[in-house]
């Protein structure tokens, strides 16, 4: 899955937690045109991560919900680690976390979570 599709999935997961998810909402969050959001939605649907019928809400599948939570969890942990453990500014931590969530390996993430500050 591309970093862009992961970002779409993360946004859909966040929106789903607040209620119905529409293409318009996704496009606004991603700051893209609706046709671009539709292309991404179709790609995620082809991977079995969500369901969408034209002019209807976007609905995450169980697999999509799990993947969205995983991506959000990585982002939140990295944000916390950069900001609260390393002392990076909020703005920089948000930007870096968004980039790092896509490339950090499970091994590195696991080791970062073993840092004593995380365990307290």
Secondary structure, 3 states (H helix, E strand, C coil): CCHHHHHHHHHHHHHHHHCCCCHHHHHHHHCCCHHHHHHHHHHHHHCCCEEECCCCCEEECHHHHHHHHHHHHHHHHHHHHHHHHCCCCHHHHHHHHHHHCCCCCHHHHHHHHCCHHHHC
